[in-house]
Amino acid sequence: MTERREPIPRLDPVPVRESDLQPDETSNHFLAVWWTFIYALNLIVPLFLCSMIVMGAAKIGMTCGILAAWGVGLAICILRGPWRRALLTGSVITAISQFLPVAQIFAGSYAIQTWRWFTGSGDRATTFADGFAITIFTAQIMFVVALVIGWPIIWAREIVRPVNTTESSNTPAVADTDD
């Protein structure tokens, strides 16, 4: 007879279940559509701003970078659990924040300046590598921004609405029958 052990409690603010690390087959199509919509909303300001500095082959690099970043976000969203919830929640908020695009301008400016420092390139992105690298670096910063915004929100939701455990869901309600 094997002894059943209780799992060791984790110190993470949001509980991660083993099932969270497996793809969720039932909602992949919905998540792909939802992530694509949110991602497209997040491109409004960056595409407008980068159209001023991207020339020639850099446009192709930028397009490839946009598709690569979309794929990374989609891969995160296909996994169940807190990473997906944090990214989707934070991305919705960053999309709304484009009315005052401080984070987007900072991320793009920082990516451009870092790439210039690294390569010594000029004021305009003209090569495929320029467009791809600046786009990927900007996307990485915005992913971090979205996760930093999303994590506290889903953490607060978990505090307000704790995850049901199997013990509480298997406990029958006791009715008063003493008449």
N, C-alpha and C positions, 0 to 999 in steps of 0.2 A: 504494500500500500504506500503510495507516494504522499508525501506531506505537501500540502498546499501553502505556499508562502504568500504573504501580502506584499504588494509592490512597495519599493522604497519611495517615500514621498520626494517629489522634486521641488526645487526652490524657484523654478521658473514662474514668472507672474501669470502666464497663461499655460494651462496644462496641455501637454502634447501627448496624444494617445498614439499607440503603435499604428492604428488604422489611419492616422493623419498623414503618415509617410507613404501611404499607398495611393495610387491614382484613384479617383472617384469616377467610375465608369458611367454612372447615370447622368452626370451633369457636365461632362466635358464639352459638349456642343454649346450649351448655354454659357459656360464660362469663357469659351473662346469668343463668342459673340460679345459678351459683356466686357471682357478685357480689351477686345479690339475697339469697342465704342469708347471706353474710358481712355485708352491709349491715344486714340485719334483726337479726343478733346484736349489731351495734354500736349498735342503738337501745334496747336493754333499759334501761340506766341513764339515758340522756338522757330517754327518755319518762317514766320514773318521776319523775325530778327536775323536769322542766319541767311536769308535771301540777299542781305546786303553785303555779306562777306564771302559767299560761296560762288566760285566761278568754275566753269569747264568741268574737268574730270572730278572735281571735288563734289559736284552734285550727285554723281554716281556713287561715290564713296559715302556721302551723306545718306542716300537712299538705302544702301546696303547696311549702314549702321542703324538706321531706323528699323529695318526689318530684323536685324539681329537682336536689337533691344526688345522689340515686340515679342520675338521668340523666347527670350529669357523670361520676360514677364508672363508669357503664356505657360511656360514650364512651371513657374512658381504657382500660378493659379490652378494648374491641374492637380497639384498636391492639395490634400485637404488639410485643414487645421489653421493654426495661427498665422503662418506666413502668408497664406492666401488671403485671409481676412484682413491682415494688416496692410498688405500691398493694395488690395482693392479699396479699402476704406481710405487710406492715405492718398491714393491716386485720384479718387473722387474729389477730395479736398484740395489737392494741388491743381486739379483742373478748374475748380471754382476760383481758386486764388489767382488765376490769370487776369482777373480784373485789376489786380495790383500785383504785377508779376515780379516781385522782388526775388523770390527763390529762382525763378527761371533765368532772370538776367544775371544773377550771381553765378549760377551753375554754368551758363554759357560763357560768361566772361572769364571765369576761372579756368574752364577747359581750354579756351582760346589762348590765354596767357601762358598756361602750362605747356601747351603744344608749341607755342612760339619759343619758349625758353628751351624746350627739349630739342627742337629741330633748327632753331634760328631762322624760321620762315618769316615772311613779310606780313603785311597787314591783311592780305586776302588768302583764303584757302583756295588753292588752285589744283592740287593733286588729289588723286583718289585717296591716298593715305591721310592727307589733311582732313578731308571731309569725313572719312570713316572714323579716325581717331577722335576728332573733336566731338562728333556725334555720340560715340560710345562713352567717352569720358563725361559728357553732359548727362547722358542717360544714367550712368552709374550714380552721379550725384543726385539726380532727381529720384532714383529708386531709393536711395538712402533717406532723402527727405520724406518720401511717401511712407516708408517704413517707420521712421521716427514719429511721424504724425499718427500713423495707423496703430502702432503698438499700444500707446496709452489709451486709445479709444477702445480697442478690443479688450484690453486689460480691465478697464473700468466696467465694460459690459459683463465680463466674467465675475467681477465682484458683485455687481447688482443682480445678475442672474447666474448663479453658480451652476456648474455642470452637474447633471444628475448622475449619481453613482448607482451601480447595480444593486447595492444594499438597500437604498431608499426606494428604488422602483419595484423591488420584489417584496417589500413589506406591505402586507394587506392593511387596509384601513380597519380600525376596530370600531364597531358600532355599539352604542349603548343598548343592551337588551334586557336590562334589569328593570322590569316593570312591576 
